[in-house]
């Protein structure tokens, strides 16, 4: 997910706790209920053909790039390993 966001690609993901957190409750990607093929289809079609929806989410995602900088990732890992 992070790689897609950083390079400006829209993310479609299942609405599970980790994805809700990663996609900031849908602000920077499209979330669909688990097991709902109809909603997944709608989200994929929106990602492909509704540029007005996608562009807002991509711009918001690009603002999160700093979270994925190697130093930031290292800092987060060190905090996990040394509580």
C-alpha positions in Angstrom: 0.0 0.0 0.0 2.7 2.5 1.0 4.5 2.1 -2.3 1.4 2.6 -4.3 0.5 5.7 -2.3 4.0 7.2 -2.6 4.1 6.9 -6.4 0.6 8.3 -6.8 -1.5 5.2 -7.4 -5.0 4.8 -5.9 -5.4 1.9 -3.4 -8.5 -0.2 -3.0 -8.4 -2.3 0.1 -10.7 -4.3 2.4 -12.0 -2.4 5.4 -10.1 -4.2 8.2 -8.5 -2.4 11.1 -5.0 -2.1 9.7 -6.2 -0.9 6.3 -8.5 1.6 7.9 -5.5 3.0 9.8 -3.2 2.9 6.7 -5.7 4.6 4.5 -6.8 7.1 7.2 -10.4 5.8 7.3 -10.7 6.1 3.5 -9.2 9.6 3.2 -6.3 8.4 1.1 -7.7 5.3 -0.5 -10.9 3.3 -1.2 -12.1 0.9 1.5 -14.6 -1.9 0.9 -16.3 -4.3 3.3 -14.8 -7.7 3.6 -16.4 -10.3 1.4 -18.5 -7.8 -0.6 -17.8 -8.4 -4.2 -20.3 -5.8 -5.4 -18.7 -3.0 -3.4 -15.2 -4.2 -4.5 -16.4 -4.0 -8.1 -17.8 -0.5 -7.6 -14.5 0.7 -5.9 -12.4 -0.7 -8.7 -14.6 1.0 -11.3 -14.4 4.2 -9.4 -10.6 4.0 -9.2 -10.5 3.4 -12.9 -13.1 5.9 -14.2 -13.9 8.5 -11.6 -10.9 10.8 -11.7 -12.6 13.4 -9.5 -12.8 10.9 -6.6 -9.4 9.4 -7.2 -7.4 12.6 -7.7 -8.4 13.9 -4.2 -7.3 10.7 -2.5 -4.1 10.6 -4.5 -3.2 14.2 -3.5 -4.0 13.4 0.1 -1.9 10.3 -0.1 1.1 12.2 -1.5 1.1 14.4 1.6 1.8 11.2 3.7 5.1 10.4 1.9 7.2 11.6 4.9 5.8 8.7 6.9 7.6 6.3 4.6 11.0 7.8 4.7 13.6 5.3 5.7 14.6 7.2 8.8 11.0 7.4 9.9 10.6 3.7 9.4 13.8 2.9 11.3 12.6 5.2 14.2 9.3 3.3 14.3 11.0 -0.1 14.3 13.4 1.0 17.1 10.4 2.1 19.2 8.7 -1.3 18.7 11.9 -3.2 19.7 12.8 -1.0 22.6 9.6 -0.1 24.4 
